[in-house]
Amino acid sequence: MILTVTLNTALDITYRVRGLRPHASHRVTEVIERPGGKGLNVARVLAALGHEVTVTGFAGGATGRVVQEQLTATAGVVVALLPVAGATRRTIAVVDQTSGDTTQLNEPGPTVTSAEWSAFQEAYEDLLRGVSAVALCGSLPPGVPVGAYAGLVRTARAAGVPVLLDTSGEPLRRGVAARPDIVKPNAEELAELTGSHEPLRATQDARRRGARAVVASLGAQGLLAVAPEGRWRATPPARVHGNPTGAGDSAVAGLLSGLVEQLPWPDRLSRAIALSSATVLAPVAGEFDRGAYEELLGRVAVTKEACVA
């Protein structure tokens, strides 16, 4: 069983329009609703890969009930979301069908009280029993302490559970210091953490700050991984066009499933790249084009480099 934590869950709403123009009225050609938030996207991809997954975090209000109901109907996913008084947020993705570009609008999450946060911490400790790995994903809703992920990393480490952290800003900086097994920042998040815009230097610096392994997402350039076992660059065979929402979450699912299955790093990275690209080709986050995934998997280029710092 794999546990994913999404403290700022959402209902993802995708609108498709023929062409997005500022200051204009648009006819929406398609509307898709899915439970969202990074950890929920990760969980759905893991379930599609055949892993049993438990999802936890917060859900509240009418939107939270929709998220709960849709997740409960997802095969392979066990729902353990805690109730809060505030309303779960919505995120809006507007897909321009002509250009393929996506415009994202993210609402703030509900304000979490100290009592609700304490209840989550107790439930989290219980959920860690018997799981093979945990992913801590996404932003923090208002009211949750900025050092929340650092505390959750330490709790997982104390329980002997490998932990992957995927967040940004100050929660990432504090979380890295708690020594997670893997962190997966994108180039912008990595630069903000380390002050360096050179990916290799920044990735090595992130490891020195406490992470056991760092996998940096470099967009079309693929992934750069620095771990105790070595250093690798993984690149997709071709650039794909579509909706990039959730592509990074699918990469997390690839890395996490590879960790649980004890795959060597090159295989983990190939899976992460193939899943990420196949997600761009899918209509909504948390899904991937399985045919594209299987076709891309054997074509990802993974190169091992020397001089691990």
N, C-alpha and C positions, 0 to 999 in steps of 0.2 A: 504493500500500500504506500502511495506517495501522498503527501499532504501539501496543498497549496494554500497560501494565506493571501487574501485580498482584503485589506482593511478598508479600502475605498471602492467598494463594488459599484456597479453602474448598470443601467439598462442602455445598451448600445442601440441606437437607431440610425439606420443607414438610409439616406434619401438618394435616389438616382435621378439626375436631370440631364437633358440633352446637351445643355451648355450653361455653365454658371457665369452670370454677368452681374457685376456690382450695380446696385440701385435699380434692379429690374425684378419683375414678378416672374416666377418659374412654375411650370407644371411638373410635378413629381411623377416620374414614370413607374417607380417601384419603391416600396417601403419595407424594410426588414428590421425586425426587433430581435435582439439576442441578449442574454445576460453578459455583462462586460466587466471590465477591470482586468488588469494584466494576469492575475493569478487564475481567474476563471477561464480566460482564453487558453492559458497553459494547460489547465485541467482538461478541457475538451479535446485538445490535441493529444494529450497523454492517453485519454480514454480511447480515442480513435486508433492509437497505436497498440492498444490491448492492455494497458496498465490500469489497475484499480486505483482510483483517486478519491481522496476526501477533500472537500473545499470548505474553508472557514473564513470568517471575516464578519462583517456587519451587514444587516439588511433592515430597512425600516420603511413604513408608510406603504401606500398603494404600489409605488414602483418597486419597493422591496419585495412585496408579495408576488409581483409578476416574475421577478428574478428567481425567487424561491421556487415557484411553480414550474418555470421552464427548466431550471437546473434539475429538479426532481425527476423530470421526464427524460433526462439525458442518461443513456446507458453507460454504465461503468463509473458513474459519479455519485459519491455519497455526499449529501448536503448537511453541513454542520455550521450554518451561519447563525450568528447571535443577533437577537432583536435589539434595535435601538429606537428611541422615541422619534428621532429625526427621520426625514425622508431620504431614501437612496437617490443618488444623483442620476441624471441622464447624460449621455454623450451623443452628439449629433455628428455624423459623417455625411457630407454632401459630395457625392461622386459626380464629376463632370464626365459624361459618357463620350464626349467628343475628344477631349484632351487626355482623359484617364486620370486627371489630377483629383485629389481628395482634399476638401476643406473640413477641418475638425473643430467642433465647438464642445468644450467640456464644462459642465456645471460643477460648482463646488460640492463637496460631500456634506453629509449631515454632521452637526456638532456632536461629538461623542463625550458623554459625561465621564467623570472619574470613576463612578460606580460601574458604568458599562465597560470601561477599559479594564478595570480590575476583574470583572467577570470574564472578559475575553482571555486574560492572562491565565486564569485558572483553567479555563476550557482548553487552551492551547497546550498546557502541560499534560493534561489528560490525553489529548489527541496524539501527542508525540509517542505514546506507548505503542510499540509494534509497527511504526512506520519505517520505511527504508530510506527516505529522504524527505526534505521539506524545502519548498520554494517560498521566499518572502518577496512579494511583488507589488510594485506600484507606489502611488502617492499615499500620503497620510491624510485622513479627513481632519477637519478642525477638532481640536480638543485632545487629540492623541499626541503624547509627548514626542518631540523631535528625535529623541533617542530611543524610540520604541523598537525599531528594528535591531539596534544594538543589543537591547535586552532580550529580544526573541532569538537572536543568533546565539547569545550566551546560554540561554535555556536549552536550545537544541544541542549545542555542543556538550553541555552537562549531561544530557540524555543519551549522548553517543550517536546522534542522528546527523548525517551530513546535511549541510544547508547551503542553498544557492540564494544570493541576494541580487535583486534587480530593482533598483530605485535610483533616485537622483538627489542632487543638492546636499543639504546638511544631513538628512537621514542616511544618505550613502556614505558621507564622510565618517559619521559616527559608527555606522554599521560595519564598515571596513575595519575599523580599529578593534572590533569584537572578534575578528579572525574567522570570517565565513570560509567555507571550503571553495566556493566559486562566487565571483561577482561578474555581472555581464553588463557593463555600461556601453552606451554608444559613444561616438567620438566626442560629441558635445559634452556629455556627462563626464567623460574621462578627463577632458581638458579642464572642466570646472573643478573637478576633484584635485587634480595635480598641478594645474597651472601651465601645463605643457600641451602644445598642439601637435607634437610629434608622437604618433601613436606608439611606437616601440618604447620610447623613453617614458611616456605617460603610463603605459601598461606595467613596465617594470617598477615604476614609482608606486603604483597602486598596490603591487605585491609587497613592497617594503612597508607600506602602511598597515599591512596585516592580513590581506587576503591570501589564501593558499594558492589559488589559481585565478587569473584574470582572463576573461574572454571579451575582447573589445569588438563591438559591431561597427564596421566601417562602411556601411551602406553598400553601394555597388561593388566596392573593393573586397567585400566578404568579411572574414573574421580573422583576428589576430589573437592567438592564445599563448599565454606564458604560464607555465605550471612547473612544479618540481621535476616532472618527468621530461620536460623539454619545451621547445618553442616552435609553434607552427603558424603558417598562414594558409587560410582556406579561401578559395575564390569560386564563385559560381561559374558555370560554363557559358552563360549568356545573361544579359540583362533582360529582366522581364518587366512588363508593363501591366498595371492594374491598380488595385486598392492595397496600399502598403500597411494599412491599419492591422495590427496584430502580428506582423511578420517577425518582429523581435520576440514576441511571446512564443511563437512557434519555435524559434531558435532556442529559447530557454527550455521548452519541452524536449527538444532534441538532445540538448546537453544533459538534462536531468535524467531522461530515460537511459542515455548512454552511461551515466554514472551508476544508476541502479543495476544495469545489466553488465557492469564492469567491462565495458568496451574500451579498447585503446583510444587515445585522444584523436588520432586521425579519423576513426570511424564516428566518434561523437561529433566532430566538426563537420564531416560530410553529411551526417543526418541533419544537423542544425541548419546548414546552408540549404539543403534540398527542401526541408520543411518550410523554411523562411520564404524561399522563392515560390513554392507551391501555394503558400498562403496569399501572396500577392495576386495570384491567379484565381483565388476563390472570391466569392461575392462578399463575404463578411469575415470579421476577425473571429478567431477560434475555430476556423475551418481551413482545410487545405485541399487542393486538387490532388487526389491520390494517384491518378495516372501520371501527372506531372512529377509528383514526388518520386515515384518509383523510377521514372525515366531519368530524372536529374541525379539521383543518388549515386549512380556509378560514374558520373561525369564531373563531379566536384574535384577540383585540383587542390590537394593538400601537400604542402611542402614543409619539411622540417628544416629549421635553421639552427646554426651553431651559436655558441656564446650565450648561454642562459645566465642571466644575472641573479 
